[in-house]
Amino acid sequence: MASRSFPYDRFLGEFQELAHGRLDGPSLRDSVCDHAAPDEEKLLRYLRAGSALAVTGSPVHDALSGEFIGALELHTDGEWFWYSDLAHYVERYHVPLEAIFIDHARAHHWTPPALSTEDLIEIADTLEALDTEHAEGAQGCPS
């Protein structure tokens, strides 16, 4: 069976300043813009309408202002993944998202597909398996 790679390129908004971000992710501070991008309102609706793949009780605060945002959730549309605070950063700081994702959202007429419970379980199981493969590969012993 061919090894699948973890879809790191399908995670949005993993800014290095965030506790749930990536050390090698983009800088949130450097991403701040002084004006909204075209279709920002439609993009915000898309981000907020994604299906919750994982919900935590962990509070999330704005990394730049300290303002309380809400509980941390991982959202998806079945192809892309983002944390619930991403919409806040897009709305408040107009952080741009990858053009390929914006094109994807536009192609779906700014409405994420409805995912069933079974779809979400399959996605979560796949991500967990890929993450396990990645972790085992990183810890593997030399042959």
N, C-alpha and C positions, 0 to 999 in steps of 0.2 A: 504494500500500500504506500502510495506516495505521501511524503510528509507534508502536511499543511502548515503554513506559517501563521503565527498569531497576527491578527489584522490590526497591527499598531497604526497603520496608515488610515484606518477607518474610525479612529477616535479623534474627536474635535475638542479644542479648547483645553488641552492639557498643559496649561501655562505653568512655567517653572515656579512661580510664586505661590501656587496652590498646594495644599497638603495632599490633594489627590492628583496633582499634576505630575509632570515628568521633569527630571533634572535637565534633560536635554530638549525639553519643550520650548516653545516660543516664550518670550517675555511678555507678560500682560502689560507692564508699564510701557514697553516699547510699541505695543499694539494699539494703544489708545489713539482714537481719531477725534477730531473736533466736529465732525459732521456725520450724519447718517449716510449709509450707502443706499443706492437704489434698491427698492424692494425690502428694506430693513423690516418694516412692519409685517410683511408677509413671511419673512424669514423667522421673525419672533414667534408668530403664530405656529409655524411649523415646529420650531424647537420646543415650544410649550405643549404641543399636541402629540409628541412622540410617546410611545408606550414605555411605561416604567418597567425596566428589566430587573432592577434591584432598588430597594428602598431601605434607607438606614434611618436611625434616629439621631444621627450625627448632625449637629448644627453647622451651618455653613455661614461664614461671615465674608463680606467683601474684603478681598486681600488688599485693596487700596484705601478704603475708607473705614473699615472695621464694622460697617453696618451689617446687621443680621439679615440674611437672605432667606433662609428656610432650612429644611432638612435636605440632606444630600440624597439624590436619586440618580441612578444611571438610566438614561433614556435611549431608545433605539427606534429606528424605522424598519428594522430588519436587515439593513445594510450598513448603516452608520451608527455610531455610538457617541453620546455626549452626556455630560453631567448637568443636573438641573440648574446649576448656577450660570451656565453658559448664556442663557437668554438674558440674565441680569447684566452680564458684561457687554453683550451686544447692544442692549437697550441703553444702558447708562454711559458706556464708554465707546460705543460704536466700533468695537473690535471687529475687524474683518475676518470672515471665514474663507476657507479655501474655495476657489471658483468652481472646482469640480463638485463640491457639495452643494453649492448654490444652484448650479445647473441641475443637479440631481433633484433638489427640492422643487425647482421650477418645473421640471419634467413631470413631477407628481402633482402639479397644479397647486403647490404650496400646502398640500394635505398629506401627511404621512399615512401609509397604508395601515389599515386596522389589523392588528396582530391578535391572534387567538391566544388563549392560555397555553395551548399545545405548541404554538409557534414560539412563544417566549421561553418555554421549558427547553425546546430543542436548541434555541439560540444560546441559552445559558449553559446547557450541557456541552455544546460545541466549544464555547469560549473556555469553559473550565478544562476540557480535554486539551485544547491547544495550549493553554497556560501551563498545564501540567507537563506536556511534551516539551515546552520551552524551558521550564525550570529543570526538568530532568536532563535535558541536553546541556544546560549550563553547568550542572553539577556532575556530569558523567565522568567516569574514570577513563584514563587513557587505555587504549587497547594494547 
